[in-house]
Amino acid sequence: MTINCKGQLIDISTPKVMGILNVTPDSFYDGGQYKDEKSILNQVETILNEGAAFVDIGGYSSRPGADYVSEAEELSRVVPVVQLILKHYPETLISIDTFRSEVAKKSIEAGAAIINDISAGHLDDNMIETVGQLGVPYIMMHMKGNPETMQQQTDYDDLIKDINSYFAERIAKAHAAKINDIIIDPGFGFAKTTKQNYELLNNMELLQIVDKPILAGVSRKSMIYKTLNTTSENALNGTTALHMVALQKGAKILRVHDVKEAMECVTLFNQLKQK
């Protein structure tokens, strides 16, 4: 099981870790921490040294109630950071967390390798066609509505069946656009209650019916810290516990704030899998 990143085949049959770099002032956990060149490069160095295969850059917070960001502002946040990272760490495989096709296009042209779209093309009709033209891997997430409305859209006939149907339709559209490498993200916390998030995690192996690698993004989310009656800052232990469950349920990529601890999960998981 491989994905092609800038001509390099990345084997994800062994799980990989994607380190998060939010260049937004209002992300739920690390908003505003990385706003100058030194802090950005220090964090990227940490992410890479701790073993992440990918760095995921986001310039538009998708947390509920996040401020609107114009396309021009998102581009001004993201593209210079891609260029900065590749100037200092040219081998870095950068994923761009965006639902806008123009941001995707300009970021890939600047040297990014992957597009990570929370809307699976629903928030920009040009996104899937653009990714197909760019010839890069595409992470498509399950969400209903948008970040402003998603928490009012948590009704499902059958949660897992509905998510699988969503991905089947989106994957067919992506294949028609000649996107070769598709990764699915179940969208923990997006249009799902806490109870539904745990139902989803507990049954995540059933998403393998669509035959695409799964990315799990649970790091420090409210499904953890609200259940533990704590805060996102104190949710690392809970995150690590659920990362191991996600790996056991078939996740091939963990998208995380804390790379070292996630890599330890992967190492222990790999040891468990040895016969």
KEVO-266949 format. One line per 2 residues: number of its first residue (from 1); for each residue x, y, z of N, C-alpha, C, O. Coordinates in pm, whole numbers. Layout:
% residues N
NUM> X,Y,Z,X,Y,Z,X,Y,Z,X,Y,Z; ... .
% end
This chain:
% residues 275
1> 86,-119,0,0,0,0,89,123,0,156,153,99; 90,196,-113,178,313,-126,99,433,-177,-7,419,-239 .
3> 152,552,-150,103,674,-214,222,745,-276,334,740,-224; 197,811,-389,304,877,-464,309,1024,-426,219,1101,-458 .
5> 415,1062,-357,436,1201,-317,557,1256,-390,671,1225,-357; 531,1339,-490,639,1404,-567,735,1301,-625,856,1321,-625 .
7> 680,1190,-674,760,1085,-735,819,986,-638,885,891,-680; 797,1006,-511,848,917,-407,733,829,-357,630,881,-312 .
9> 751,698,-364,647,607,-317,661,588,-166,762,539,-117; 558,629,-93,556,618,52,473,496,91,355,487,59 .
11> 536,401,158,470,278,199,390,304,326,447,331,432; 257,296,316,174,318,434,110,188,483,15,189,561 .
13> 164,75,435,119,-51,493,164,-57,639,98,-118,724; 280,6,668,320,34,806,271,175,839,303,269,767 .
15> 195,192,947,133,323,975,235,436,985,347,418,1033; 191,552,939,273,672,940,206,780,1026,86,773,1055 .
17> 287,879,1066,238,990,1147,248,1119,1068,348,1145,1001; 143,1201,1077,138,1332,1014,135,1436,1125,41,1440,1204 .
19> 236,1521,1131,243,1624,1234,170,1750,1191,183,1794,1076; 94,1808,1282,12,1926,1253,91,2054,1275,156,2071,1378 .
21> 83,2144,1178,138,2280,1193,29,2379,1156,7,2406,1038; -39,2432,1255,-145,2531,1231,-86,2671,1228,-25,2716,1325 .
23> -104,2739,1114,-58,2878,1103,-181,2969,1108,-198,3060,1026; -264,2941,1207,-387,3016,1230,-383,3075,1370,-318,3019,1459 .
25> -451,3186,1392,-453,3244,1527,-557,3180,1619,-557,3207,1739; -646,3095,1564,-762,3052,1642,-789,2902,1639,-902,2860,1663 .
27> -687,2820,1609,-708,2676,1617,-731,2635,1762,-684,2702,1854; -805,2525,1783,-854,2494,1918,-743,2462,2016,-759,2483,2137 .
29> -629,2411,1967,-522,2373,2062,-400,2463,2050,-353,2517,2150; -347,2479,1928,-219,2550,1913,-230,2680,1835,-133,2727,1777 .
31> -350,2739,1834,-368,2862,1759,-275,2973,1803,-263,3003,1922; -208,3035,1706,-123,3150,1734,18,3118,1780,98,3209,1800 .
33> 49,2990,1796,183,2955,1846,291,2971,1740,406,3000,1771; 253,2952,1613,353,2949,1506,324,3063,1407,257,3044,1306 .
35> 378,3181,1439,347,3299,1359,470,3374,1311,458,3480,1250; 589,3320,1338,710,3381,1284,801,3269,1235,782,3152,1270 .
37> 900,3305,1155,983,3204,1090,1053,3112,1190,1059,2991,1169; 1104,3168,1297,1178,3087,1394,1088,2982,1459,1126,2866,1469 .
39> 970,3024,1505,881,2928,1572,832,2821,1476,817,2705,1514; 807,2860,1350,762,2763,1249,872,2661,1222,846,2540,1222 .
41> 993,2708,1198,1102,2617,1165,1139,2529,1284,1173,2412,1266; 1132,2583,1404,1160,2501,1523,1059,2388,1536,1095,2275,1568 .
43> 931,2419,1511,828,2317,1522,843,2212,1411,827,2092,1437; 874,2255,1290,894,2160,1180,1012,2069,1210,1006,1948,1186 .
45> 1120,2127,1262,1237,2046,1299,1198,1940,1403,1240,1825,1394; 1119,1980,1501,1073,1886,1603,987,1776,1540,1008,1658,1568 .
47> 892,1814,1457,803,1717,1391,884,1615,1313,858,1495,1321; 982,1663,1236,1061,1573,1152,1154,1486,1236,1166,1366,1212 .
49> 1221,1547,1333,1315,1470,1416,1245,1363,1498,1303,1258,1528; 1119,1388,1534,1045,1289,1613,986,1177,1528,930,1081,1581 .
51> 998,1190,1396,966,1076,1311,845,1088,1220,806,989,1159; 784,1206,1210,667,1220,1123,707,1204,976,813,1250,933 .
53> 619,1139,900,641,1124,756,590,1246,680,638,1276,570; 492,1318,739,429,1431,673,411,1547,771,397,1527,892 .
55> 411,1669,716,375,1788,793,250,1846,730,247,1874,610; 144,1863,810,15,1912,762,-2,2057,801,-8,2089,920 .
57> -9,2147,702,-20,2290,726,-163,2337,704,-223,2311,600; -217,2404,805,-351,2459,794,-353,2609,815,-294,2659,911 .
59> -421,2680,726,-429,2825,737,-569,2876,764,-595,2997,760; -662,2782,791,-802,2819,815,-856,2721,917,-877,2604,886 .
61> -878,2767,1039,-925,2678,1145,-1063,2624,1111,-1152,2698,1067; -1081,2492,1131,-1210,2429,1104,-1287,2399,1232,-1387,2328,1230 .
63> -1239,2453,1345,-1313,2429,1469,-1447,2500,1463,-1460,2601,1395; -1548,2447,1533,-1679,2513,1534,-1669,2658,1580,-1607,2686,1683 .
65> -1729,2749,1505,-1729,2889,1542,-1604,2966,1504,-1587,3081,1544; -1515,2904,1428,-1392,2972,1387,-1424,3092,1298,-1525,3092,1227 .
67> -1337,3192,1302,-1357,3311,1221,-1344,3279,1073,-1266,3193,1034; -1422,3351,991,-1410,3339,845,-1274,3394,802,-1226,3494,854 .
69> -1213,3324,706,-1084,3367,651,-1099,3375,500,-1145,3280,437; -1062,3488,442,-1072,3503,297,-971,3413,228,-874,3367,289 .
71> -995,3388,101,-899,3306,24,-763,3374,18,-659,3308,30; -763,3504,-1,-636,3578,-8,-559,3566,123,-437,3548,123 .
73> -630,3575,237,-565,3562,367,-511,3420,386,-399,3402,435; -590,3320,348,-543,3182,362,-417,3159,278,-322,3097,324 .
75> -418,3209,155,-299,3196,69,-178,3265,131,-67,3212,126; -199,3382,191,-88,3457,249,-32,3387,373,85,3406,407 .
77> -114,3307,439,-67,3231,555,7,3105,514,108,3069,575; -42,3039,409,4,2903,379,123,2899,283,223,2834,313 .
79> 113,2968,169,215,2953,65,355,2995,113,451,2922,87; 370,3109,181,504,3144,229,561,3042,328,682,3023,335 .
81> 474,2977,405,521,2876,500,570,2752,426,671,2693,464; 500,2712,322,547,2601,238,686,2633,184,777,2550,193 .
83> 702,2751,129,831,2792,71,940,2798,178,1053,2755,153; 907,2850,296,1003,2859,405,1052,2721,448,1172,2697,463 .
85> 957,2630,467,993,2495,512,1081,2426,410,1183,2366,445; 1044,2433,283,1119,2362,180,1256,2425,154,1348,2358,107 .
87> 1268,2552,185,1400,2617,174,1497,2557,276,1615,2536,246; 1447,2528,396,1533,2479,504,1531,2326,516,1631,2266,557 .
89> 1419,2265,480,1404,2118,489,1344,2068,357,1226,2033,352; 1426,2066,250,1373,2043,114,1309,1907,91,1233,1890,-4 .
91> 1338,1809,177,1279,1676,158,1144,1659,226,1083,1553,216; 1097,1763,294,972,1752,370,853,1727,279,836,1794,177 .
93> 771,1630,316,646,1604,244,535,1680,315,493,1644,425; 488,1786,250,391,1877,310,250,1847,259,225,1836,139 .
95> 159,1835,354,17,1824,325,-49,1960,353,-13,2028,450; -144,1998,269,-212,2127,285,-357,2102,324,-433,2040,250 .
97> -393,2151,442,-527,2136,496,-611,2254,445,-609,2362,503; -685,2231,335,-766,2337,275,-884,2276,203,-878,2163,156 .
99> -993,2353,193,-1106,2309,112,-1120,2395,-14,-1219,2382,-87; -1021,2481,-40,-1026,2572,-155,-930,2526,-264,-813,2502,-239 .
101> -982,2516,-387,-901,2464,-497,-785,2557,-532,-678,2510,-569; -805,2688,-519,-697,2780,-554,-583,2772,-452,-466,2780,-489 .
103> -617,2755,-325,-514,2737,-223,-441,2605,-248,-319,2598,-234; -515,2502,-284,-453,2373,-317,-355,2389,-433,-241,2343,-426 .
105> -399,2454,-539,-316,2470,-659,-189,2548,-630,-79,2505,-665; -204,2664,-564,-86,2748,-537,10,2680,-439,131,2697,-449 .
107> -44,2603,-347,41,2534,-249,122,2422,-314,240,2404,-285; 57,2346,-402,128,2239,-473,234,2300,-565,345,2248,-575 .
109> 200,2409,-630,298,2478,-715,418,2527,-633,529,2537,-685; 395,2559,-505,504,2604,-417,586,2487,-363,691,2509,-302 .
111> 539,2364,-385,618,2248,-345,552,2151,-249,614,2052,-210; 427,2177,-210,356,2083,-123,327,1954,-200,338,1950,-323 .
113> 291,1848,-126,282,1715,-187,144,1652,-180,113,1565,-261; 59,1695,-86,-69,1630,-59,-175,1736,-32,-144,1841,25 .
115> -298,1710,-72,-410,1797,-35,-500,1723,64,-540,1609,41; -532,1791,174,-613,1736,283,-738,1824,294,-731,1936,346 .
117> -853,1773,246,-974,1853,230,-1082,1805,326,-1132,1693,313; -1119,1890,423,-1220,1851,521,-1358,1830,458,-1445,1767,518 .
119> -1379,1882,337,-1512,1876,276,-1523,1774,164,-1631,1755,109; -1413,1707,129,-1412,1608,19,-1468,1668,-110,-1533,1599,-188 .
121> -1443,1797,-130,-1486,1863,-253,-1621,1929,-246,-1662,1994,-343; -1693,1917,-136,-1828,1973,-125,-1828,2126,-110,-1926,2190,-146 .
123> -1720,2185,-58,-1718,2329,-35,-1654,2408,-149,-1650,2531,-146; -1603,2337,-249,-1548,2401,-369,-1565,2304,-485,-1500,2199,-489 .
125> -1652,2338,-577,-1685,2247,-688,-1565,2219,-778,-1567,2122,-854; -1462,2301,-771,-1344,2281,-856,-1235,2197,-790,-1136,2163,-854 .
127> -1254,2163,-662,-1145,2100,-588,-1104,1964,-647,-986,1942,-673; -1198,1875,-667,-1161,1740,-710,-1097,1743,-848,-998,1674,-873 .
129> -1154,1821,-938,-1094,1833,-1072,-952,1891,-1063,-861,1846,-1133; -934,1991,-976,-802,2053,-959,-701,1954,-906,-589,1947,-957 .
131> -738,1876,-805,-646,1777,-749,-610,1673,-855,-495,1629,-863; -708,1634,-936,-679,1540,-1044,-577,1596,-1141,-488,1524,-1186 .
133> -590,1723,-1174,-495,1787,-1266,-357,1800,-1203,-255,1791,-1271; -354,1821,-1071,-226,1836,-1002,-154,1702,-986,-32,1698,-973 .
135> -230,1592,-986,-170,1459,-978,-110,1427,-842,-5,1362,-834; -175,1473,-735,-122,1451,-599,-221,1367,-517,-338,1359,-553 .
137> -175,1306,-408,-267,1234,-319,-370,1329,-259,-344,1447,-236; -489,1273,-235,-602,1352,-186,-661,1285,-63,-707,1170,-68 .
139> -659,1358,48,-725,1311,171,-863,1373,173,-877,1496,174; -966,1288,173,-1103,1338,175,-1168,1302,308,-1166,1186,350 .
141> -1226,1401,373,-1285,1380,504,-1436,1375,496,-1497,1435,408; -1497,1303,590,-1642,1303,602,-1688,1419,691,-1643,1434,804 .
143> -1777,1499,635,-1838,1607,711,-1973,1637,647,-1990,1619,526; -2069,1683,726,-2193,1736,671,-2197,1885,700,-2154,1930,806 .
145> -2249,1962,605,-2254,2106,623,-2115,2168,612,-2035,2128,527; -2088,2265,697,-1957,2330,701,-1920,2351,848,-2002,2321,935 .
147> -1800,2401,877,-1761,2415,1019,-1858,2498,1103,-1866,2480,1225; -1931,2591,1039,-2026,2673,1114,-2155,2596,1146,-2218,2621,1249 .
149> -2195,2503,1058,-2325,2437,1072,-2317,2290,1110,-2420,2229,1141; -2198,2232,1110,-2187,2086,1120,-2243,2029,1251,-2295,1918,1252 .
151> -2232,2105,1359,-2277,2050,1488,-2428,2044,1499,-2481,1986,1594; -2499,2103,1403,-2645,2088,1397,-2687,1978,1300,-2806,1957,1276 .
153> -2589,1908,1244,-2618,1806,1142,-2562,1670,1186,-2474,1613,1122; -2615,1621,1297,-2564,1496,1353,-2666,1382,1346,-2652,1282,1417 .
155> -2767,1397,1261,-2867,1290,1245,-2822,1193,1136,-2787,1234,1025; -2824,1064,1168,-2787,960,1072,-2888,846,1080,-2939,815,1188 .
157> -2916,784,966,-2997,662,967,-2914,549,1026,-2960,474,1112; -2791,538,979,-2695,437,1025,-2557,499,1006,-2511,513,893 .
159> -2491,536,1115,-2369,616,1108,-2265,556,1013,-2221,624,921; -2227,432,1034,-2120,372,954,-2164,354,809,-2089,383,717 .
161> -2287,306,791,-2339,287,655,-2345,420,581,-2309,428,463; -2390,524,648,-2400,656,585,-2262,710,547,-2245,769,440 .
163> -2163,690,634,-2027,737,604,-1969,658,487,-1904,716,400; -1990,528,485,-1941,447,373,-2007,490,241,-1940,494,138 .
165> -2136,522,244,-2205,567,123,-2147,700,74,-2127,722,-45; -2120,789,171,-2060,918,139,-1926,898,69,-1900,958,-35 .
167> -1841,812,126,-1710,792,66,-1719,722,-69,-1643,753,-160; -1811,629,-84,-1826,560,-213,-1856,660,-324,-1799,652,-433 .
169> -1945,756,-296,-1981,857,-396,-1864,952,-423,-1836,986,-538; -1796,995,-317,-1683,1088,-332,-1564,1021,-403,-1497,1083,-486 .
171> -1540,895,-371,-1430,821,-434,-1457,803,-583,-1366,816,-665; -1581,772,-618,-1616,757,-760,-1590,887,-835,-1539,886,-947 .
173> -1627,1000,-772,-1603,1130,-836,-1453,1157,-849,-1408,1209,-951; -1376,1120,-746,-1231,1141,-752,-1167,1053,-859,-1078,1098,-932 .
175> -1210,928,-868,-1156,840,-971,-1188,895,-1110,-1105,888,-1200; -1308,950,-1129,-1345,1008,-1258,-1255,1126,-1294,-1233,1155,-1412 .
177> -1203,1193,-1191,-1111,1306,-1213,-965,1260,-1221,-873,1342,-1225; -947,1127,-1223,-814,1067,-1237,-723,1092,-1116,-601,1106,-1130 .
179> -784,1098,-997,-705,1101,-875,-670,958,-839,-759,875,-818; -543,928,-832,-497,790,-811,-486,753,-664,-526,644,-624 .
181> -433,844,-583,-406,813,-442,-508,884,-354,-504,1006,-338; -600,807,-297,-707,861,-215,-696,803,-74,-680,683,-56 .
183> -705,891,25,-704,852,167,-833,904,227,-873,1018,200; -900,824,308,-1025,869,370,-1002,904,517,-925,838,587 .
185> -1069,1008,561,-1065,1055,699,-1208,1055,751,-1290,1132,700; -1242,972,850,-1380,963,898,-1435,1092,958,-1556,1105,973 .
187> -1348,1186,992,-1395,1316,1038,-1444,1316,1182,-1556,1358,1211; -1359,1268,1272,-1396,1272,1415,-1420,1417,1458,-1337,1504,1436 .
189> -1537,1439,1519,-1572,1573,1567,-1643,1660,1466,-1686,1771,1499; -1657,1612,1343,-1721,1690,1238,-1860,1632,1210,-1873,1522,1156 .
191> -1963,1707,1247,-2102,1663,1232,-2127,1531,1305,-2196,1442,1255; -2066,1520,1424,-2083,1399,1505,-2083,1437,1652,-2004,1521,1695 .
193> -2172,1375,1729,-2173,1393,1873,-2058,1313,1934,-1996,1231,1867; -2031,1338,2062,-1928,1260,2130,-1960,1111,2123,-1872,1030,2094 .
195> -2084,1075,2149,-2125,934,2142,-2101,877,2003,-2053,765,1989; -2135,954,1900,-2113,907,1763,-1965,893,1729,-1927,803,1655 .
197> -1881,983,1784,-1737,970,1762,-1685,836,1814,-1603,772,1749; -1732,795,1931,-1686,668,1987,-1746,548,1913,-1681,445,1898 .
199> -1869,562,1867,-1927,457,1783,-1846,441,1656,-1818,329,1612; -1807,553,1598,-1727,552,1476,-1591,487,1499,-1549,401,1422 .
201> -1523,526,1606,-1392,468,1635,-1403,319,1663,-1320,240,1619; -1506,281,1735,-1525,141,1772,-1555,52,1653,-1536,-70,1659 .
203> -1602,114,1543,-1638,37,1424,-1558,81,1301,-1599,54,1188; -1446,146,1322,-1374,207,1211,-1324,106,1108,-1308,139,991 .
205> -1300,-17,1151,-1255,-119,1057,-1358,-144,947,-1323,-192,839; -1485,-112,974,-1590,-133,874,-1578,-34,758,-1640,-55,653 .
207> -1500,73,775,-1478,168,665,-1382,111,561,-1368,168,453; -1316,0,592,-1223,-59,497,-1295,-118,376,-1230,-161,280 .
209> -1428,-121,379,-1504,-173,266,-1478,-90,140,-1489,-143,29; -1445,38,155,-1419,122,37,-1277,104,-15,-1241,161,-118 .
211> -1197,24,55,-1064,-17,9,-969,101,-13,-896,107,-112; -972,195,82,-879,307,80,-814,319,217,-878,289,318 .
213> -687,363,223,-623,382,354,-697,487,437,-754,583,383; -696,467,568,-771,553,660,-675,641,739,-574,594,792 .
215> -707,770,745,-638,865,832,-728,892,952,-847,918,936; -672,885,1071,-747,914,1193,-696,1043,1256,-576,1058,1281 .
217> -788,1135,1281,-753,1262,1344,-832,1281,1472,-940,1341,1470; -780,1231,1582,-848,1246,1711,-769,1333,1808,-815,1361,1919 .
219> -651,1375,1768,-556,1439,1859,-615,1555,1937,-656,1656,1879; -619,1540,2071,-660,1645,2166,-800,1701,2139,-830,1813,2181 .
221> -885,1626,2070,-1019,1675,2038,-1114,1665,2156,-1086,1599,2256; -1229,1734,2140,-1323,1741,2252,-1381,1605,2288,-1422,1586,2403 .
223> -1385,1510,2195,-1433,1376,2228,-1347,1314,2339,-1392,1226,2412; -1222,1361,2349,-1132,1313,2453,-1145,1401,2578,-1175,1351,2686 .
225> -1121,1530,2563,-1110,1612,2685,-1244,1634,2754,-1248,1653,2875; -1354,1633,2678,-1485,1645,2745,-1520,1517,2819,-1578,1521,2928 .
227> -1485,1403,2760,-1511,1275,2826,-1430,1264,2955,-1477,1208,3054; -1308,1319,2954,-1220,1313,3071,-1239,1433,3164,-1172,1444,3266 .
229> -1330,1522,3127,-1356,1643,3208,-1228,1723,3230,-1194,1762,3342; -1158,1746,3120,-1033,1822,3128,-1028,1921,3011,-1132,1965,2963 .
231> -909,1956,2966,-892,2052,2857,-808,1990,2747,-748,1884,2766; -803,2055,2632,-720,2004,2522,-573,2001,2562,-499,1913,2518 .
233> -532,2095,2647,-391,2099,2692,-356,1976,2776,-240,1936,2782; -456,1917,2840,-432,1802,2927,-484,1671,2867,-510,1575,2939 .
235> -498,1668,2734,-560,1553,2668,-460,1463,2595,-500,1382,2512; -331,1476,2626,-233,1394,2555,-245,1246,2591,-239,1161,2503 .
237> -261,1216,2719,-271,1076,2759,-393,1010,2694,-385,899,2643; -507,1080,2697,-627,1028,2633,-610,1013,2483,-657,916,2424 .
239> -541,1109,2421,-512,1100,2278,-432,975,2246,-462,902,2152; -329,950,2326,-243,834,2303,-322,704,2316,-303,610,2238 .
241> -411,698,2414,-494,578,2430,-578,553,2305,-588,440,2258; -639,658,2252,-724,640,2135,-644,619,2007,-694,558,1912 .
243> -521,669,2003,-436,641,1887,-411,491,1873,-413,437,1762; -387,424,1984,-365,280,1975,-491,208,1926,-482,115,1846 .
245> -607,252,1973,-732,193,1924,-747,217,1774,-784,126,1700; -718,339,1730,-730,372,1588,-639,282,1502,-680,235,1396 .
247> -517,259,1549,-427,170,1476,-482,28,1470,-475,-37,1366; -535,-18,1580,-591,-153,1585,-715,-166,1496,-749,-275,1450 .
249> -781,-53,1473,-901,-52,1389,-869,-22,1242,-961,-8,1161; -741,-12,1208,-704,-3,1067,-647,129,1019,-621,143,899 .
251> -627,227,1107,-571,355,1062,-430,337,1007,-348,266,1066; -403,400,894,-269,395,833,-192,525,852,-70,528,837 .
253> -264,633,885,-200,761,915,-266,819,1040,-389,824,1049; -185,862,1135,-234,936,1251,-198,1083,1232,-81,1116,1213 .
255> -298,1170,1235,-274,1314,1223,-272,1372,1364,-374,1368,1434; -156,1426,1406,-136,1449,1550,-67,1583,1578,0,1641,1493 .
257> -87,1631,1702,-12,1745,1754,119,1701,1819,213,1779,1826; 124,1578,1866,238,1530,1946,299,1408,1878,254,1295,1896 .
259> 403,1434,1798,457,1329,1711,528,1220,1791,509,1101,1764; 609,1258,1888,687,1160,1963,598,1051,2023,626,932,2008 .
261> 492,1094,2089,403,998,2155,328,912,2053,305,793,2076; 290,972,1941,222,895,1836,316,793,1774,274,681,1744 .
263> 442,830,1755,541,736,1700,564,619,1796,585,506,1753; 560,648,1926,572,539,2023,455,442,2010,472,321,2022 .
265> 335,496,1987,217,411,1963,240,321,1842,214,201,1847; 288,380,1733,312,304,1611,416,194,1635,399,81,1589 .
267> 523,228,1707,627,129,1737,570,12,1817,598,-104,1786; 492,41,1919,433,-64,2002,330,-144,1922,320,-266,1937 .
269> 253,-76,1839,155,-144,1754,225,-241,1659,181,-355,1642; 334,-194,1597,409,-282,1506,464,-403,1580,466,-513,1524 .
271> 507,-385,1704,557,-497,1783,444,-596,1811,464,-717,1803; 327,-545,1843,211,-632,1867,175,-714,1745,131,-828,1756 .
273> 194,-654,1625,155,-721,1501,252,-827,1456,220,-911,1372; 374,-824,1514,473,-924,1472,431,-1064,1516,381,-1084,1627 .
275> 453,-1158,1426,416,-1297,1458,539,-1375,1502,529,-1493,1533 .
% end
